């Protein structure tokens, strides 16, 4: 399956309710976008449906200004209501077929595959737009997540034509290794939103992609 979404490349920033509280969420996301983020994933597990709907709508408008994609974590209905570009699904989330039927053919639907190549293959066959692997390094967000090895990215790259996301403890110091292994996108939480200068943190990650392009 060919990548029909050119934005599925580069910095993929994921919100965190502790690092991105409501009072600073939009400011931090705009800083990430100025730093070069191409995908924003809105991740909020709270039960405050009204606030989540308002925030998702505001984030969608902001992402459009910067030509970036907004994806919603887990919640297909929130993605539909907010006009977001798509949804990211995990192991316990709504099925890919349901999400596609609800959001339409043009929606971006990504799937967490952890450290399982077979899961990514199934997602590809089912019509996912990208597969996410990780964690690759120690993670403060999900310290108990299963460990993935960069070799998994190499195997995935040669097994099917699907954009790949790498996540888990990624920094400017270790991210280049994952890009070289086949990651099209680097997903960060603490690596961008826990930094004193969000925009500068984003630019440091984006430099890794530019360096890789020069070498290829």
C-alpha positions, 0 to 999 in steps of 0.5 A: 500500500502506497503512502497517500499522506505525504505528511506521514513523515517527520516529527510526530508529537503526542500530547500528555495531560500532565505535560500539556494541561488545558491552560497551556495545551494550545500554546505548547502544540503551536510551539511544537508545530513551529518546531516542525511537527507534522503529526499531532496526536491528541491523547487524553484519557479523561472522562470530560467529554465536553473539554475533550471535544472543545480541545480537539476542535481547537487543535484541528483548526491549529493544525490546519494552519500549519499544514499538519495532521491531527489524530485522536488517540483511541476515540473514533467518535471524538475524531469524527466530531472534531473533524480530525484527520484520523485516529490512532488505535491500540490493542484495546481500541475500536477495530480498524474496520469500524474506524474506517467505516466511521471516518471514511476512506481519506481518514488517517488510521494508525495502529500500535504494533508494539514489537510484533511484525505480524500485527503490522502485517495484519494492519497493512492488509486491513488498510492501516495508513501506518504502523507504530512500533515501540518502545525502543528506549526506556520510556517515562510515559510507559515504562512497562511497555514491551521493548522493540529492537531497531532490527524490527524496523528493518524487517518491517521496511522490507516486509510491506510498504507501510509508513513506520512510526517509532516511539519510546524514549526517543531523543536527538541523541538516539533518534537517528539510529531509528530513522536509519533502521526505517522509521518514517516518523519519530513519536515523542512525548517527554522528548518534546513537551517536557523540554524547556523549549518545545519549539527548539526540541522539535527542531532538533528532532527534525534535523535528524531527518534532514541529515538522513536525507543528505546521506541517502 
